[in-house]
């Protein structure tokens, strides 16, 4: 759980662009195949 909180804090600290990139990565992982 600590990791999740840390990630949230990092996302808030990081710029929006990075957050968007992370979200895209999560989506790719969910689909299983990226591209």
mmCIF entry with sequence, helices, sheets and N, C-alpha, C, O atoms, coordinates in Angstrom:
data_MODEL
# 
_entry.id   MODEL 
# 
_entity.id                         1 
_entity.type                       polymer 
_entity.pdbx_number_of_molecules   1 
# 
_entity_poly.entity_id                      1 
_entity_poly.type                           'polypeptide(L)' 
_entity_poly.nstd_linkage                   no 
_entity_poly.nstd_monomer                   no 
_entity_poly.pdbx_seq_one_letter_code       
;(UNK)(UNK)(UNK)(UNK)(UNK)(UNK)(UNK)(UNK)(UNK)(UNK)(UNK)(UNK)(UNK)(UNK)(UNK)(UNK)
(UNK)(UNK)(UNK)(UNK)(UNK)(UNK)(UNK)(UNK)(UNK)(UNK)(UNK)(UNK)(UNK)(UNK)(UNK)(UNK)
(UNK)(UNK)(UNK)
;
_entity_poly.pdbx_seq_one_letter_code_can   XXXXXXXXXXXXXXXXXXXXXXXXXXXXXXXXXXX 
_entity_poly.pdbx_strand_id                 A 
# 
loop_
_entity_poly_seq.entity_id 
_entity_poly_seq.num 
_entity_poly_seq.mon_id 
_entity_poly_seq.hetero 
1 1  UNK n 
1 2  UNK n 
1 3  UNK n 
1 4  UNK n 
1 5  UNK n 
1 6  UNK n 
1 7  UNK n 
1 8  UNK n 
1 9  UNK n 
1 10 UNK n 
1 11 UNK n 
1 12 UNK n 
1 13 UNK n 
1 14 UNK n 
1 15 UNK n 
1 16 UNK n 
1 17 UNK n 
1 18 UNK n 
1 19 UNK n 
1 20 UNK n 
1 21 UNK n 
1 22 UNK n 
1 23 UNK n 
1 24 UNK n 
1 25 UNK n 
1 26 UNK n 
1 27 UNK n 
1 28 UNK n 
1 29 UNK n 
1 30 UNK n 
1 31 UNK n 
1 32 UNK n 
1 33 UNK n 
1 34 UNK n 
1 35 UNK n 
# 
_struct_asym.id          A 
_struct_asym.entity_id   1 
# 
loop_
_struct_conf.conf_type_id 
_struct_conf.id 
_struct_conf.pdbx_PDB_helix_id 
_struct_conf.beg_label_comp_id 
_struct_conf.beg_label_asym_id 
_struct_conf.beg_label_seq_id 
_struct_conf.pdbx_beg_PDB_ins_code 
_struct_conf.end_label_comp_id 
_struct_conf.end_label_asym_id 
_struct_conf.end_label_seq_id 
_struct_conf.pdbx_end_PDB_ins_code 
_struct_conf.beg_auth_comp_id 
_struct_conf.beg_auth_asym_id 
_struct_conf.beg_auth_seq_id 
_struct_conf.end_auth_comp_id 
_struct_conf.end_auth_asym_id 
_struct_conf.end_auth_seq_id 
_struct_conf.pdbx_PDB_helix_class 
_struct_conf.details 
_struct_conf.pdbx_PDB_helix_length 
HELX_P HELX_P1 AA1 UNK A 2  ? UNK A 13 ? UNK A 2  UNK A 13 1 ? 12 
HELX_P HELX_P2 AA2 UNK A 16 ? UNK A 31 ? UNK A 16 UNK A 31 1 ? 16 
# 
_struct_conf_type.id          HELX_P 
_struct_conf_type.criteria    ? 
_struct_conf_type.reference   ? 
# 
loop_
_atom_site.group_PDB 
_atom_site.id 
_atom_site.type_symbol 
_atom_site.label_atom_id 
_atom_site.label_alt_id 
_atom_site.label_comp_id 
_atom_site.label_asym_id 
_atom_site.label_entity_id 
_atom_site.label_seq_id 
_atom_site.pdbx_PDB_ins_code 
_atom_site.Cartn_x 
_atom_site.Cartn_y 
_atom_site.Cartn_z 
_atom_site.occupancy 
_atom_site.B_iso_or_equiv 
_atom_site.pdbx_formal_charge 
_atom_site.auth_seq_id 
_atom_site.auth_comp_id 
_atom_site.auth_asym_id 
_atom_site.auth_atom_id 
_atom_site.pdbx_PDB_model_num 
ATOM 1   N N  . UNK A 1 1  ? 0.859  -1.209 0.000   1.00 0.00 ? 1  UNK A N  1 
ATOM 2   C CA . UNK A 1 1  ? 0.000  0.000  0.000   1.00 0.00 ? 1  UNK A CA 1 
ATOM 3   C C  . UNK A 1 1  ? 0.888  1.249  0.000   1.00 0.00 ? 1  UNK A C  1 
ATOM 4   O O  . UNK A 1 1  ? 0.555  2.278  -0.589  1.00 0.00 ? 1  UNK A O  1 
ATOM 5   N N  . UNK A 1 2  ? 2.016  1.120  0.676   1.00 0.00 ? 2  UNK A N  1 
ATOM 6   C CA . UNK A 1 2  ? 2.939  2.275  0.733   1.00 0.00 ? 2  UNK A CA 1 
ATOM 7   C C  . UNK A 1 2  ? 3.375  2.637  -0.681  1.00 0.00 ? 2  UNK A C  1 
ATOM 8   O O  . UNK A 1 2  ? 3.492  3.813  -1.026  1.00 0.00 ? 2  UNK A O  1 
ATOM 9   N N  . UNK A 1 3  ? 3.612  1.619  -1.485  1.00 0.00 ? 3  UNK A N  1 
ATOM 10  C CA . UNK A 1 3  ? 4.062  1.873  -2.861  1.00 0.00 ? 3  UNK A CA 1 
ATOM 11  C C  . UNK A 1 3  ? 3.008  2.671  -3.613  1.00 0.00 ? 3  UNK A C  1 
ATOM 12  O O  . UNK A 1 3  ? 3.330  3.646  -4.293  1.00 0.00 ? 3  UNK A O  1 
ATOM 13  N N  . UNK A 1 4  ? 1.769  2.266  -3.494  1.00 0.00 ? 4  UNK A N  1 
ATOM 14  C CA . UNK A 1 4  ? 0.689  2.966  -4.199  1.00 0.00 ? 4  UNK A CA 1 
ATOM 15  C C  . UNK A 1 4  ? 0.655  4.430  -3.802  1.00 0.00 ? 4  UNK A C  1 
ATOM 16  O O  . UNK A 1 4  ? 0.531  5.311  -4.653  1.00 0.00 ? 4  UNK A O  1 
ATOM 17  N N  . UNK A 1 5  ? 0.764  4.685  -2.520  1.00 0.00 ? 5  UNK A N  1 
ATOM 18  C CA . UNK A 1 5  ? 0.728  6.090  -2.052  1.00 0.00 ? 5  UNK A CA 1 
ATOM 19  C C  . UNK A 1 5  ? 1.923  6.851  -2.620  1.00 0.00 ? 5  UNK A C  1 
ATOM 20  O O  . UNK A 1 5  ? 1.795  7.987  -3.075  1.00 0.00 ? 5  UNK A O  1 
ATOM 21  N N  . UNK A 1 6  ? 3.068  6.213  -2.585  1.00 0.00 ? 6  UNK A N  1 
ATOM 22  C CA . UNK A 1 6  ? 4.282  6.866  -3.107  1.00 0.00 ? 6  UNK A CA 1 
ATOM 23  C C  . UNK A 1 6  ? 4.095  7.203  -4.584  1.00 0.00 ? 6  UNK A C  1 
ATOM 24  O O  . UNK A 1 6  ? 4.466  8.283  -5.042  1.00 0.00 ? 6  UNK A O  1 
ATOM 25  N N  . UNK A 1 7  ? 3.519  6.270  -5.308  1.00 0.00 ? 7  UNK A N  1 
ATOM 26  C CA . UNK A 1 7  ? 3.317  6.503  -6.755  1.00 0.00 ? 7  UNK A CA 1 
ATOM 27  C C  . UNK A 1 7  ? 2.384  7.692  -6.950  1.00 0.00 ? 7  UNK A C  1 
ATOM 28  O O  . UNK A 1 7  ? 2.616  8.539  -7.812  1.00 0.00 ? 7  UNK A O  1 
ATOM 29  N N  . UNK A 1 8  ? 1.341  7.749  -6.154  1.00 0.00 ? 8  UNK A N  1 
ATOM 30  C CA . UNK A 1 8  ? 0.374  8.862  -6.293  1.00 0.00 ? 8  UNK A CA 1 
ATOM 31  C C  . UNK A 1 8  ? 1.086  10.186 -6.020  1.00 0.00 ? 8  UNK A C  1 
ATOM 32  O O  . UNK A 1 8  ? 0.886  11.171 -6.731  1.00 0.00 ? 8  UNK A O  1 
ATOM 33  N N  . UNK A 1 9  ? 1.904  10.191 -5.002  1.00 0.00 ? 9  UNK A N  1 
ATOM 34  C CA . UNK A 1 9  ? 2.629  11.428 -4.651  1.00 0.00 ? 9  UNK A CA 1 
ATOM 35  C C  . UNK A 1 9  ? 3.550  11.808 -5.808  1.00 0.00 ? 9  UNK A C  1 
ATOM 36  O O  . UNK A 1 9  ? 3.652  12.979 -6.174  1.00 0.00 ? 9  UNK A O  1 
ATOM 37  N N  . UNK A 1 10 ? 4.209  10.822 -6.369  1.00 0.00 ? 10 UNK A N  1 
ATOM 38  C CA . UNK A 1 10 ? 5.139  11.096 -7.474  1.00 0.00 ? 10 UNK A CA 1 
ATOM 39  C C  . UNK A 1 10 ? 4.373  11.643 -8.669  1.00 0.00 ? 10 UNK A C  1 
ATOM 40  O O  . UNK A 1 10 ? 4.805  12.598 -9.314  1.00 0.00 ? 10 UNK A O  1 
ATOM 41  N N  . UNK A 1 11 ? 3.252  11.039 -8.950  1.00 0.00 ? 11 UNK A N  1 
ATOM 42  C CA . UNK A 1 11 ? 2.441  11.486 -10.100 1.00 0.00 ? 11 UNK A CA 1 
ATOM 43  C C  . UNK A 1 11 ? 2.038  12.942 -9.901  1.00 0.00 ? 11 UNK A C  1 
ATOM 44  O O  . UNK A 1 11 ? 2.030  13.728 -10.848 1.00 0.00 ? 11 UNK A O  1 
ATOM 45  N N  . UNK A 1 12 ? 1.704  13.291 -8.668  1.00 0.00 ? 12 UNK A N  1 
ATOM 46  C CA . UNK A 1 12 ? 1.281  14.681 -8.408  1.00 0.00 ? 12 UNK A CA 1 
ATOM 47  C C  . UNK A 1 12 ? 2.475  15.621 -8.585  1.00 0.00 ? 12 UNK A C  1 
ATOM 48  O O  . UNK A 1 12 ? 2.334  16.738 -9.083  1.00 0.00 ? 12 UNK A O  1 
ATOM 49  N N  . UNK A 1 13 ? 3.641  15.150 -8.169  1.00 0.00 ? 13 UNK A N  1 
ATOM 50  C CA . UNK A 1 13 ? 4.846  15.991 -8.283  1.00 0.00 ? 13 UNK A CA 1 
ATOM 51  C C  . UNK A 1 13 ? 5.244  16.116 -9.755  1.00 0.00 ? 13 UNK A C  1 
ATOM 52  O O  . UNK A 1 13 ? 5.591  17.197 -10.232 1.00 0.00 ? 13 UNK A O  1 
ATOM 53  N N  . UNK A 1 14 ? 5.185  15.001 -10.450 1.00 0.00 ? 14 UNK A N  1 
ATOM 54  C CA . UNK A 1 14 ? 5.595  15.011 -11.863 1.00 0.00 ? 14 UNK A CA 1 
ATOM 55  C C  . UNK A 1 14 ? 4.644  15.845 -12.713 1.00 0.00 ? 14 UNK A C  1 
ATOM 56  O O  . UNK A 1 14 ? 3.494  16.057 -12.327 1.00 0.00 ? 14 UNK A O  1 
ATOM 57  N N  . UNK A 1 15 ? 5.107  16.316 -13.854 1.00 0.00 ? 15 UNK A N  1 
ATOM 58  C CA . UNK A 1 15 ? 4.277  17.108 -14.770 1.00 0.00 ? 15 UNK A CA 1 
ATOM 59  C C  . UNK A 1 15 ? 3.167  16.275 -15.386 1.00 0.00 ? 15 UNK A C  1 
ATOM 60  O O  . UNK A 1 15 ? 3.174  15.048 -15.298 1.00 0.00 ? 15 UNK A O  1 
ATOM 61  N N  . UNK A 1 16 ? 2.226  16.945 -16.002 1.00 0.00 ? 16 UNK A N  1 
ATOM 62  C CA . UNK A 1 16 ? 1.083  16.245 -16.588 1.00 0.00 ? 16 UNK A CA 1 
ATOM 63  C C  . UNK A 1 16 ? 1.540  15.309 -17.695 1.00 0.00 ? 16 UNK A C  1 
ATOM 64  O O  . UNK A 1 16 ? 0.993  14.219 -17.862 1.00 0.00 ? 16 UNK A O  1 
ATOM 65  N N  . UNK A 1 17 ? 2.542  15.738 -18.447 1.00 0.00 ? 17 UNK A N  1 
ATOM 66  C CA . UNK A 1 17 ? 3.014  14.912 -19.564 1.00 0.00 ? 17 UNK A CA 1 
ATOM 67  C C  . UNK A 1 17 ? 3.433  13.538 -19.043 1.00 0.00 ? 17 UNK A C  1 
ATOM 68  O O  . UNK A 1 17 ? 3.051  12.510 -19.602 1.00 0.00 ? 17 UNK A O  1 
ATOM 69  N N  . UNK A 1 18 ? 4.214  13.530 -17.978 1.00 0.00 ? 18 UNK A N  1 
ATOM 70  C CA . UNK A 1 18 ? 4.676  12.248 -17.441 1.00 0.00 ? 18 UNK A CA 1 
ATOM 71  C C  . UNK A 1 18 ? 3.491  11.390 -17.007 1.00 0.00 ? 18 UNK A C  1 
ATOM 72  O O  . UNK A 1 18 ? 3.460  10.182 -17.241 1.00 0.00 ? 18 UNK A O  1 
ATOM 73  N N  . UNK A 1 19 ? 2.539  12.026 -16.384 1.00 0.00 ? 19 UNK A N  1 
ATOM 74  C CA . UNK A 1 19 ? 1.359  11.280 -15.929 1.00 0.00 ? 19 UNK A CA 1 
ATOM 75  C C  . UNK A 1 19 ? 0.670  10.636 -17.127 1.00 0.00 ? 19 UNK A C  1 
ATOM 76  O O  . UNK A 1 19 ? 0.269  9.473  -17.079 1.00 0.00 ? 19 UNK A O  1 
ATOM 77  N N  . UNK A 1 20 ? 0.542  11.411 -18.199 1.00 0.00 ? 20 UNK A N  1 
ATOM 78  C CA . UNK A 1 20 ? -0.130 10.887 -19.398 1.00 0.00 ? 20 UNK A CA 1 
ATOM 79  C C  . UNK A 1 20 ? 0.661  9.693  -19.932 1.00 0.00 ? 20 UNK A C  1 
ATOM 80  O O  . UNK A 1 20 ? 0.088  8.683  -20.342 1.00 0.00 ? 20 UNK A O  1 
ATOM 81  N N  . UNK A 1 21 ? 1.946  9.826  -19.920 1.00 0.00 ? 21 UNK A N  1 
ATOM 82  C CA . UNK A 1 21 ? 2.787  8.735  -20.432 1.00 0.00 ? 21 UNK A CA 1 
ATOM 83  C C  . UNK A 1 21 ? 2.596  7.482  -19.575 1.00 0.00 ? 21 UNK A C  1 
ATOM 84  O O  . UNK A 1 21 ? 2.479  6.370  -20.089 1.00 0.00 ? 21 UNK A O  1 
ATOM 85  N N  . UNK A 1 22 ? 2.569  7.686  -18.289 1.00 0.00 ? 22 UNK A N  1 
ATOM 86  C CA . UNK A 1 22 ? 2.388  6.540  -17.383 1.00 0.00 ? 22 UNK A CA 1 
ATOM 87  C C  . UNK A 1 22 ? 1.038  5.875  -17.658 1.00 0.00 ? 22 UNK A C  1 
ATOM 88  O O  . UNK A 1 22 ? 0.925  4.650  -17.683 1.00 0.00 ? 22 UNK A O  1 
ATOM 89  N N  . UNK A 1 23 ? 0.027  6.707  -17.862 1.00 0.00 ? 23 UNK A N  1 
ATOM 90  C CA . UNK A 1 23 ? -1.326 6.163  -18.100 1.00 0.00 ? 23 UNK A CA 1 
ATOM 91  C C  . UNK A 1 23 ? -1.293 5.329  -19.380 1.00 0.00 ? 23 UNK A C  1 
ATOM 92  O O  . UNK A 1 23 ? -1.881 4.248  -19.437 1.00 0.00 ? 23 UNK A O  1 
ATOM 93  N N  . UNK A 1 24 ? -0.624 5.819  -20.378 1.00 0.00 ? 24 UNK A N  1 
ATOM 94  C CA . UNK A 1 24 ? -0.551 5.094  -21.655 1.00 0.00 ? 24 UNK A CA 1 
ATOM 95  C C  . UNK A 1 24 ? 0.126  3.739  -21.414 1.00 0.00 ? 24 UNK A C  1 
ATOM 96  O O  . UNK A 1 24 ? -0.300 2.715  -21.948 1.00 0.00 ? 24 UNK A O  1 
ATOM 97  N N  . UNK A 1 25 ? 1.160  3.754  -20.622 1.00 0.00 ? 25 UNK A N  1 
ATOM 98  C CA . UNK A 1 25 ? 1.862  2.497  -20.339 1.00 0.00 ? 25 UNK A CA 1 
ATOM 99  C C  . UNK A 1 25 ? 0.919  1.518  -19.644 1.00 0.00 ? 25 UNK A C  1 
ATOM 100 O O  . UNK A 1 25 ? 0.901  0.329  -19.962 1.00 0.00 ? 25 UNK A O  1 
ATOM 101 N N  . UNK A 1 26 ? 0.156  2.015  -18.715 1.00 0.00 ? 26 UNK A N  1 
ATOM 102 C CA . UNK A 1 26 ? -0.789 1.147  -17.983 1.00 0.00 ? 26 UNK A CA 1 
ATOM 103 C C  . UNK A 1 26 ? -1.793 0.554  -18.976 1.00 0.00 ? 26 UNK A C  1 
ATOM 104 O O  . UNK A 1 26 ? -2.115 -0.632 -18.914 1.00 0.00 ? 26 UNK A O  1 
ATOM 105 N N  . UNK A 1 27 ? -2.272 1.382  -19.876 1.00 0.00 ? 27 UNK A N  1 
ATOM 106 C CA . UNK A 1 27 ? -3.258 0.913  -20.863 1.00 0.00 ? 27 UNK A CA 1 
ATOM 107 C C  . UNK A 1 27 ? -2.636 -0.188 -21.712 1.00 0.00 ? 27 UNK A C  1 
ATOM 108 O O  . UNK A 1 27 ? -3.258 -1.222 -21.958 1.00 0.00 ? 27 UNK A O  1 
ATOM 109 N N  . UNK A 1 28 ? -1.427 0.037  -22.148 1.00 0.00 ? 28 UNK A N  1 
ATOM 110 C CA . UNK A 1 28 ? -0.744 -0.950 -22.993 1.00 0.00 ? 28 UNK A CA 1 
ATOM 111 C C  . UNK A 1 28 ? -0.607 -2.265 -22.221 1.00 0.00 ? 28 UNK A C  1 
ATOM 112 O O  . UNK A 1 28 ? -0.800 -3.344 -22.780 1.00 0.00 ? 28 UNK A O  1 
ATOM 113 N N  . UNK A 1 29 ? -0.281 -2.164 -20.961 1.00 0.00 ? 29 UNK A N  1 
ATOM 114 C CA . UNK A 1 29 ? -0.116 -3.383 -20.149 1.00 0.00 ? 29 UNK A CA 1 
ATOM 115 C C  . UNK A 1 29 ? -1.464 -4.097 -20.022 1.00 0.00 ? 29 UNK A C  1 
ATOM 116 O O  . UNK A 1 29 ? -1.530 -5.326 -20.073 1.00 0.00 ? 29 UNK A O  1 
ATOM 117 N N  . UNK A 1 30 ? -2.517 -3.331 -19.860 1.00 0.00 ? 30 UNK A N  1 
ATOM 118 C CA . UNK A 1 30 ? -3.852 -3.942 -19.690 1.00 0.00 ? 30 UNK A CA 1 
ATOM 119 C C  . UNK A 1 30 ? -4.217 -4.717 -20.953 1.00 0.00 ? 30 UNK A C  1 
ATOM 120 O O  . UNK A 1 30 ? -4.709 -5.843 -20.876 1.00 0.00 ? 30 UNK A O  1 
ATOM 121 N N  . UNK A 1 31 ? -3.974 -4.113 -22.111 1.00 0.00 ? 31 UNK A N  1 
ATOM 122 C CA . UNK A 1 31 ? -4.325 -4.772 -23.367 1.00 0.00 ? 31 UNK A CA 1 
ATOM 123 C C  . UNK A 1 31 ? -3.420 -5.988 -23.581 1.00 0.00 ? 31 UNK A C  1 
ATOM 124 O O  . UNK A 1 31 ? -3.803 -6.945 -24.254 1.00 0.00 ? 31 UNK A O  1 
ATOM 125 N N  . UNK A 1 32 ? -2.233 -5.944 -23.011 1.00 0.00 ? 32 UNK A N  1 
ATOM 126 C CA . UNK A 1 32 ? -1.350 -7.089 -23.161 1.00 0.00 ? 32 UNK A CA 1 
ATOM 127 C C  . UNK A 1 32 ? -0.345 -6.859 -24.266 1.00 0.00 ? 32 UNK A C  1 
ATOM 128 O O  . UNK A 1 32 ? 0.827  -7.210 -24.123 1.00 0.00 ? 32 UNK A O  1 
ATOM 129 N N  . UNK A 1 33 ? -0.778 -6.284 -25.350 1.00 0.00 ? 33 UNK A N  1 
ATOM 130 C CA . UNK A 1 33 ? 0.154  -6.012 -26.468 1.00 0.00 ? 33 UNK A CA 1 
ATOM 131 C C  . UNK A 1 33 ? 0.110  -4.523 -26.791 1.00 0.00 ? 33 UNK A C  1 
ATOM 132 O O  . UNK A 1 33 ? -0.964 -3.973 -27.038 1.00 0.00 ? 33 UNK A O  1 
ATOM 133 N N  . UNK A 1 34 ? 1.257  -3.875 -26.792 1.00 0.00 ? 34 UNK A N  1 
ATOM 134 C CA . UNK A 1 34 ? 1.302  -2.418 -27.053 1.00 0.00 ? 34 UNK A CA 1 
ATOM 135 C C  . UNK A 1 34 ? 1.614  -2.172 -28.525 1.00 0.00 ? 34 UNK A C  1 
ATOM 136 O O  . UNK A 1 34 ? 2.663  -2.593 -29.014 1.00 0.00 ? 34 UNK A O  1 
ATOM 137 N N  . UNK A 1 35 ? 0.723  -1.499 -29.230 1.00 0.00 ? 35 UNK A N  1 
ATOM 138 C CA . UNK A 1 35 ? 0.957  -1.193 -30.626 1.00 0.00 ? 35 UNK A CA 1 
ATOM 139 C C  . UNK A 1 35 ? 0.267  -2.211 -31.504 1.00 0.00 ? 35 UNK A C  1 
ATOM 140 O O  . UNK A 1 35 ? 0.347  -2.124 -32.730 1.00 0.00 ? 35 UNK A O  1 
# 
